[in-house]
Each structure stands twice: as C-alpha cells, then as structure tokens.
Amino acid sequence: MNSSSATNAHDPLKFYLDKSHPEAWKAIGALSVASAKAARQAGLDREIVELICLRVSQINGCAYCLNVHTQRALRAGVSDQRLALLPAWEDSDVYSEVERAALFLAEAVTRLPSSEDRDFAQQVSAGVLTDDQFGAVQWLAITMNATNRISIMSHHPVPRADW
C-alpha cells in the first residue's frame, strides 16, 4: 500500500463506485438505455428482458440488481412461478423457445465458458433468435454484467421491504 492510500480515511465498504466517477457511470447508464432500446427494436418484450437481467444477476450474486429486476419483472407480468424456476430454467418447460435461447446465450456471456461451449451456445441461440435479437441479448447481458459488478463493488444496500 502506498503512503497516499494509507492516509485515505474513506471506508472502502461504503465507497460507491458509481459516485466516484460520474461520467463513467453516466456512460454505463447510456449503454443500459441503448441495450434496452435494441432489445425493444428486436422484438424482445419486457418479460424476457427482465428474465435476462435477473438470470445474469443470479449468476453474479448481485443482491441489489436482483431486488431491482425482480420488482421490474413482476411489473412486466412475469409470474411468480417463472421467477421461482429461473435458476433451473433448463429443467422447466415454462419458458418459450425464444426465452430459453436468450437465457442460454446470456449465461454464456456471463460465465465466459470454454470457446467450444461459447460457440455451441451462440450456434444454438442463433438458430432460434433473429440477428437483431441475438445481438440485443448479448448487449443486455454485457450491460447487466457491468452494472452487477458496479453494484457489487459499491456494496449497494438493498432497501428492506416490509412484508
């Protein structure tokens, strides 16, 4: 640790990365808006977009984003059953072929598997999704991965819901 780091009095567990460089955060926000717009233009509805965001956030373990996108998914019309089964989507028949292809591709983007597994995921998904959807799903997953990491590194607190 250098001397300037040793004298820094801030608490790293209360350091909000998104607040530290507003222009970088603004650029991520613009990327998020552009990704959502690409998804809409590709014909992906709000339900599938939120399923993708939720699945990526589940894999990354981002509590803050899971909270946000669960609420958005419910508002978009995703059923409780489909939310509950999302971690095991491959073993359930409650997702459409397009949703399954999108989730498979989003997981590949998030997990960055071996090149053979990545190529397989892309080939399978491309066989179901249009070119616009294929690109939009990848941009959604990339953007969600970035925002997950920002929230995780910022220790963003999840507001308590009084149930």
C-alpha atoms as an extended CHARMM CRD file, in Angstrom:
* protein
*
       163  EXT
         1         1  MET       CA              0.0000000000        0.0000000000        0.0000000000  PROA      1               0.0000000000
         2         2  ASN       CA              1.4340000000        3.3980000000       -0.8910000000  PROA      2               0.0000000000
         3         3  SER       CA              1.5180000000        6.2690000000        1.5770000000  PROA      3               0.0000000000
         4         4  SER       CA             -1.3750000000        8.1480000000       -0.0100000000  PROA      4               0.0000000000
         5         5  SER       CA             -3.5610000000        5.0340000000        0.3010000000  PROA      5               0.0000000000
         6         6  ALA       CA             -2.5900000000        4.5700000000        3.9350000000  PROA      6               0.0000000000
         7         7  THR       CA             -3.7540000000        8.0760000000        4.8290000000  PROA      7               0.0000000000
         8         8  ASN       CA             -7.0450000000        7.8380000000        2.9340000000  PROA      8               0.0000000000
         9         9  ALA       CA             -9.7620000000        7.9220000000        5.5750000000  PROA      9               0.0000000000
        10        10  HSD       CA            -12.6680000000        6.6520000000        3.4850000000  PROA      10              0.0000000000
        11        11  ASP       CA            -14.3150000000        3.3260000000        4.2820000000  PROA      11              0.0000000000
        12        12  PRO       CA            -13.8730000000        1.0650000000        1.2240000000  PROA      12              0.0000000000
        13        13  LEU       CA            -17.0650000000       -0.7920000000        2.1690000000  PROA      13              0.0000000000
        14        14  LYS       CA            -19.0210000000        2.4470000000        1.8650000000  PROA      14              0.0000000000
        15        15  PHE       CA            -17.3450000000        3.5870000000       -1.3480000000  PROA      15              0.0000000000
        16        16  TYR       CA            -19.8770000000        3.9030000000       -4.1520000000  PROA      16              0.0000000000
        17        17  LEU       CA            -18.0320000000        3.2860000000       -7.3840000000  PROA      17              0.0000000000
        18        18  ASP       CA            -20.8920000000        4.8060000000       -9.3920000000  PROA      18              0.0000000000
        19        19  LYS       CA            -20.4960000000        8.0780000000       -7.4580000000  PROA      19              0.0000000000
        20        20  SER       CA            -16.7020000000        8.2080000000       -7.7120000000  PROA      20              0.0000000000
        21        21  HSD       CA            -16.6080000000        8.9160000000      -11.4510000000  PROA      21              0.0000000000
        22        22  PRO       CA            -19.9910000000       10.2870000000      -12.5570000000  PROA      22              0.0000000000
        23        23  GLU       CA            -19.0460000000       10.4320000000      -16.2410000000  PROA      23              0.0000000000
        24        24  ALA       CA            -18.1840000000        6.7210000000      -16.3020000000  PROA      24              0.0000000000
        25        25  TRP       CA            -21.4720000000        5.9100000000      -14.5320000000  PROA      25              0.0000000000
        26        26  LYS       CA            -23.3360000000        8.1340000000      -16.9870000000  PROA      26              0.0000000000
        27        27  ALA       CA            -21.7570000000        6.1950000000      -19.8750000000  PROA      27              0.0000000000
        28        28  ILE       CA            -22.8780000000        2.8840000000      -18.3300000000  PROA      28              0.0000000000
        29        29  GLY       CA            -26.3690000000        4.3610000000      -17.9890000000  PROA      29              0.0000000000
        30        30  ALA       CA            -26.3350000000        5.3290000000      -21.6550000000  PROA      30              0.0000000000
        31        31  LEU       CA            -25.2120000000        1.8010000000      -22.5520000000  PROA      31              0.0000000000
        32        32  SER       CA            -28.0720000000        0.3960000000      -20.4930000000  PROA      32              0.0000000000
        33        33  VAL       CA            -30.6020000000        2.6140000000      -22.2810000000  PROA      33              0.0000000000
        34        34  ALA       CA            -29.1530000000        1.6990000000      -25.6880000000  PROA      34              0.0000000000
        35        35  SER       CA            -29.2340000000       -2.0240000000      -24.8440000000  PROA      35              0.0000000000
        36        36  ALA       CA            -32.8680000000       -1.8260000000      -23.7270000000  PROA      36              0.0000000000
        37        37  LYS       CA            -33.7530000000        0.0790000000      -26.8930000000  PROA      37              0.0000000000
        38        38  ALA       CA            -32.0120000000       -2.5420000000      -29.0450000000  PROA      38              0.0000000000
        39        39  ALA       CA            -33.9970000000       -5.2510000000      -27.2540000000  PROA      39              0.0000000000
        40        40  ARG       CA            -37.3090000000       -3.4700000000      -27.8940000000  PROA      40              0.0000000000
        41        41  GLN       CA            -36.4160000000       -2.8730000000      -31.5410000000  PROA      41              0.0000000000
        42        42  ALA       CA            -35.5100000000       -6.5560000000      -31.8740000000  PROA      42              0.0000000000
        43        43  GLY       CA            -38.9680000000       -7.5420000000      -30.6230000000  PROA      43              0.0000000000
        44        44  LEU       CA            -37.9230000000       -8.7290000000      -27.1620000000  PROA      44              0.0000000000
        45        45  ASP       CA            -40.6620000000       -7.8790000000      -24.6690000000  PROA      45              0.0000000000
        46        46  ARG       CA            -40.1690000000       -6.5700000000      -21.1400000000  PROA      46              0.0000000000
        47        47  GLU       CA            -40.6490000000      -10.0190000000      -19.6180000000  PROA      47              0.0000000000
        48        48  ILE       CA            -37.7400000000      -11.5570000000      -21.4980000000  PROA      48              0.0000000000
        49        49  VAL       CA            -35.5290000000       -8.5340000000      -20.8630000000  PROA      49              0.0000000000
        50        50  GLU       CA            -36.1550000000       -8.8030000000      -17.1190000000  PROA      50              0.0000000000
        51        51  LEU       CA            -35.6290000000      -12.5840000000      -17.1600000000  PROA      51              0.0000000000
        52        52  ILE       CA            -32.2380000000      -11.9940000000      -18.7820000000  PROA      52              0.0000000000
        53        53  CYS       CA            -31.3180000000       -9.2940000000      -16.2530000000  PROA      53              0.0000000000
        54        54  LEU       CA            -32.4230000000      -11.4930000000      -13.3700000000  PROA      54              0.0000000000
        55        55  ARG       CA            -30.5630000000      -14.5760000000      -14.5720000000  PROA      55              0.0000000000
        56        56  VAL       CA            -27.3360000000      -12.6420000000      -15.0840000000  PROA      56              0.0000000000
        57        57  SER       CA            -27.7330000000      -11.0790000000      -11.6280000000  PROA      57              0.0000000000
        58        58  GLN       CA            -28.3730000000      -14.5140000000      -10.0910000000  PROA      58              0.0000000000
        59        59  ILE       CA            -25.1760000000      -15.8890000000      -11.5970000000  PROA      59              0.0000000000
        60        60  ASN       CA            -23.1830000000      -12.8640000000      -10.4120000000  PROA      60              0.0000000000
        61        61  GLY       CA            -24.7970000000      -12.7970000000       -6.9860000000  PROA      61              0.0000000000
        62        62  CYS       CA            -25.7770000000       -9.1270000000       -7.1330000000  PROA      62              0.0000000000
        63        63  ALA       CA            -28.3770000000       -8.6330000000       -4.3950000000  PROA      63              0.0000000000
        64        64  TYR       CA            -29.1260000000       -5.0290000000       -5.3310000000  PROA      64              0.0000000000
        65        65  CYS       CA            -29.8020000000       -5.8530000000       -9.0070000000  PROA      65              0.0000000000
        66        66  LEU       CA            -31.7960000000       -8.9670000000       -8.0690000000  PROA      66              0.0000000000
        67        67  ASN       CA            -34.0450000000       -6.7670000000       -5.9580000000  PROA      67              0.0000000000
        68        68  VAL       CA            -34.4980000000       -4.1540000000       -8.6950000000  PROA      68              0.0000000000
        69        69  HSD       CA            -35.0840000000       -6.6040000000      -11.5380000000  PROA      69              0.0000000000
        70        70  THR       CA            -37.4100000000       -8.8660000000       -9.5450000000  PROA      70              0.0000000000
        71        71  GLN       CA            -39.6720000000       -5.8600000000       -8.9820000000  PROA      71              0.0000000000
        72        72  ARG       CA            -39.4170000000       -4.9050000000      -12.6540000000  PROA      72              0.0000000000
        73        73  ALA       CA            -40.1290000000       -8.4820000000      -13.7400000000  PROA      73              0.0000000000
        74        74  LEU       CA            -43.2700000000       -8.5850000000      -11.6130000000  PROA      74              0.0000000000
        75        75  ARG       CA            -44.4250000000       -5.2590000000      -13.0990000000  PROA      75              0.0000000000
        76        76  ALA       CA            -43.7000000000       -6.6310000000      -16.5820000000  PROA      76              0.0000000000
        77        77  GLY       CA            -46.0030000000       -9.5860000000      -15.9000000000  PROA      77              0.0000000000
        78        78  VAL       CA            -43.5470000000      -12.3890000000      -15.1260000000  PROA      78              0.0000000000
        79        79  SER       CA            -45.3900000000      -14.9040000000      -12.9470000000  PROA      79              0.0000000000
        80        80  ASP       CA            -44.2220000000      -15.9940000000       -9.5090000000  PROA      80              0.0000000000
        81        81  GLN       CA            -43.7160000000      -19.4980000000      -10.8920000000  PROA      81              0.0000000000
        82        82  ARG       CA            -41.4390000000      -18.3170000000      -13.7030000000  PROA      82              0.0000000000
        83        83  LEU       CA            -39.4470000000      -16.1820000000      -11.2460000000  PROA      83              0.0000000000
        84        84  ALA       CA            -39.0640000000      -19.0900000000       -8.8370000000  PROA      84              0.0000000000
        85        85  LEU       CA            -37.9570000000      -21.5130000000      -11.5580000000  PROA      85              0.0000000000
        86        86  LEU       CA            -35.4680000000      -19.1730000000      -13.2270000000  PROA      86              0.0000000000
        87        87  PRO       CA            -32.3630000000      -20.6760000000      -11.5420000000  PROA      87              0.0000000000
        88        88  ALA       CA            -33.4170000000      -24.0320000000      -13.0380000000  PROA      88              0.0000000000
        89        89  TRP       CA            -34.8520000000      -22.7390000000      -16.3190000000  PROA      89              0.0000000000
        90        90  GLU       CA            -33.2080000000      -25.5300000000      -18.3300000000  PROA      90              0.0000000000
        91        91  ASP       CA            -35.2020000000      -28.1420000000      -16.4040000000  PROA      91              0.0000000000
        92        92  SER       CA            -38.5530000000      -26.3860000000      -16.7560000000  PROA      92              0.0000000000
        93        93  ASP       CA            -40.9890000000      -26.0750000000      -19.6170000000  PROA      93              0.0000000000
        94        94  VAL       CA            -42.4730000000      -22.7320000000      -18.5180000000  PROA      94              0.0000000000
        95        95  TYR       CA            -40.1680000000      -20.7250000000      -20.8020000000  PROA      95              0.0000000000
        96        96  SER       CA            -40.6750000000      -20.2530000000      -24.5330000000  PROA      96              0.0000000000
        97        97  GLU       CA            -38.1410000000      -21.3660000000      -27.1020000000  PROA      97              0.0000000000
        98        98  VAL       CA            -37.0330000000      -17.7620000000      -27.5950000000  PROA      98              0.0000000000
        99        99  GLU       CA            -36.6870000000      -17.2160000000      -23.8350000000  PROA      99              0.0000000000
       100       100  ARG       CA            -34.6660000000      -20.4260000000      -23.4950000000  PROA      100             0.0000000000
       101       101  ALA       CA            -32.3440000000      -19.4060000000      -26.3370000000  PROA      101             0.0000000000
       102       102  ALA       CA            -31.9230000000      -15.9360000000      -24.8190000000  PROA      102             0.0000000000
       103       103  LEU       CA            -31.1920000000      -17.3220000000      -21.3430000000  PROA      103             0.0000000000
       104       104  PHE       CA            -28.6960000000      -19.8350000000      -22.7670000000  PROA      104             0.0000000000
       105       105  LEU       CA            -26.8720000000      -17.0630000000      -24.6130000000  PROA      105             0.0000000000
       106       106  ALA       CA            -26.9840000000      -14.6470000000      -21.6470000000  PROA      106             0.0000000000
       107       107  GLU       CA            -25.4810000000      -17.3210000000      -19.4070000000  PROA      107             0.0000000000
       108       108  ALA       CA            -22.6680000000      -17.8980000000      -21.9170000000  PROA      108             0.0000000000
       109       109  VAL       CA            -21.9240000000      -14.1630000000      -21.9820000000  PROA      109             0.0000000000
       110       110  THR       CA            -21.8930000000      -14.0860000000      -18.1760000000  PROA      110             0.0000000000
       111       111  ARG       CA            -19.9540000000      -17.2540000000      -17.4390000000  PROA      111             0.0000000000
       112       112  LEU       CA            -17.4970000000      -16.9300000000      -20.3560000000  PROA      112             0.0000000000
       113       113  PRO       CA            -17.2070000000      -20.6860000000      -20.8160000000  PROA      113             0.0000000000
       114       114  SER       CA            -14.6420000000      -22.5140000000      -22.9100000000  PROA      114             0.0000000000
       115       115  SER       CA            -14.5520000000      -21.4610000000      -26.5390000000  PROA      115             0.0000000000
       116       116  GLU       CA            -16.3130000000      -24.6950000000      -27.5490000000  PROA      116             0.0000000000
       117       117  ASP       CA            -19.1540000000      -24.1480000000      -25.0640000000  PROA      117             0.0000000000
       118       118  ARG       CA            -19.4120000000      -20.4710000000      -26.0140000000  PROA      118             0.0000000000
       119       119  ASP       CA            -19.5800000000      -21.3360000000      -29.7120000000  PROA      119             0.0000000000
       120       120  PHE       CA            -22.2150000000      -24.0020000000      -29.0240000000  PROA      120             0.0000000000
       121       121  ALA       CA            -24.3480000000      -21.5390000000      -27.0450000000  PROA      121             0.0000000000
       122       122  GLN       CA            -24.0670000000      -18.9890000000      -29.8330000000  PROA      122             0.0000000000
       123       123  GLN       CA            -24.9360000000      -21.5330000000      -32.5310000000  PROA      123             0.0000000000
       124       124  VAL       CA            -27.9420000000      -22.8940000000      -30.6540000000  PROA      124             0.0000000000
       125       125  SER       CA            -29.2260000000      -19.4190000000      -29.7980000000  PROA      125             0.0000000000
       126       126  ALA       CA            -28.6560000000      -18.0550000000      -33.2980000000  PROA      126             0.0000000000
       127       127  GLY       CA            -30.7990000000      -20.8860000000      -34.6280000000  PROA      127             0.0000000000
       128       128  VAL       CA            -33.7760000000      -19.5370000000      -32.6540000000  PROA      128             0.0000000000
       129       129  LEU       CA            -33.1990000000      -15.7950000000      -32.3420000000  PROA      129             0.0000000000
       130       130  THR       CA            -33.2160000000      -13.2800000000      -35.1620000000  PROA      130             0.0000000000
       131       131  ASP       CA            -29.9250000000      -11.4930000000      -35.8100000000  PROA      131             0.0000000000
       132       132  ASP       CA            -31.2700000000       -8.4020000000      -34.0290000000  PROA      132             0.0000000000
       133       133  GLN       CA            -32.3800000000      -10.4640000000      -31.0260000000  PROA      133             0.0000000000
       134       134  PHE       CA            -29.0680000000      -12.3650000000      -30.9910000000  PROA      134             0.0000000000
       135       135  GLY       CA            -27.1650000000       -9.0790000000      -30.7460000000  PROA      135             0.0000000000
       136       136  ALA       CA            -29.5910000000       -7.4610000000      -28.3100000000  PROA      136             0.0000000000
       137       137  VAL       CA            -29.4470000000      -10.3740000000      -25.8550000000  PROA      137             0.0000000000
       138       138  GLN       CA            -25.6520000000      -10.2040000000      -25.7880000000  PROA      138             0.0000000000
       139       139  TRP       CA            -25.6850000000       -6.4390000000      -25.2240000000  PROA      139             0.0000000000
       140       140  LEU       CA            -28.2550000000       -6.8290000000      -22.4310000000  PROA      140             0.0000000000
       141       141  ALA       CA            -26.1050000000       -9.4620000000      -20.7320000000  PROA      141             0.0000000000
       142       142  ILE       CA            -22.9020000000       -7.4530000000      -21.1520000000  PROA      142             0.0000000000
       143       143  THR       CA            -24.5750000000       -4.3520000000      -19.7310000000  PROA      143             0.0000000000
       144       144  MET       CA            -26.1140000000       -6.2790000000      -16.8370000000  PROA      144             0.0000000000
       145       145  ASN       CA            -22.7450000000       -7.8390000000      -16.0330000000  PROA      145             0.0000000000
       146       146  ALA       CA            -21.1920000000       -4.3670000000      -15.8860000000  PROA      146             0.0000000000
       147       147  THR       CA            -23.9130000000       -2.9350000000      -13.6620000000  PROA      147             0.0000000000
       148       148  ASN       CA            -23.7940000000       -6.0270000000      -11.4010000000  PROA      148             0.0000000000
       149       149  ARG       CA            -20.0950000000       -5.5360000000      -10.8940000000  PROA      149             0.0000000000
       150       150  ILE       CA            -20.5140000000       -1.8400000000      -10.1280000000  PROA      150             0.0000000000
       151       151  SER       CA            -23.2340000000       -2.5890000000       -7.5690000000  PROA      151             0.0000000000
       152       152  ILE       CA            -21.2720000000       -5.4440000000       -6.0100000000  PROA      152             0.0000000000
       153       153  MET       CA            -18.0650000000       -3.4050000000       -5.7060000000  PROA      153             0.0000000000
       154       154  SER       CA            -20.0800000000       -0.4680000000       -4.3320000000  PROA      154             0.0000000000
       155       155  HSD       CA            -21.7900000000       -2.6260000000       -1.7010000000  PROA      155             0.0000000000
       156       156  HSD       CA            -25.0920000000       -1.0640000000       -2.7520000000  PROA      156             0.0000000000
       157       157  PRO       CA            -27.5510000000       -1.7290000000        0.0440000000  PROA      157             0.0000000000
       158       158  VAL       CA            -30.8280000000       -3.4630000000       -0.7080000000  PROA      158             0.0000000000
       159       159  PRO       CA            -33.6830000000       -1.4670000000        0.7700000000  PROA      159             0.0000000000
       160       160  ARG       CA            -35.7400000000       -3.5870000000        3.1650000000  PROA      160             0.0000000000
       161       161  ALA       CA            -39.2580000000       -4.3210000000        2.0970000000  PROA      161             0.0000000000
       162       162  ASP       CA            -41.6880000000       -4.6310000000        4.9590000000  PROA      162             0.0000000000
       163       163  TRP       CA            -43.5920000000       -7.7960000000        4.1660000000  PROA      163             0.0000000000
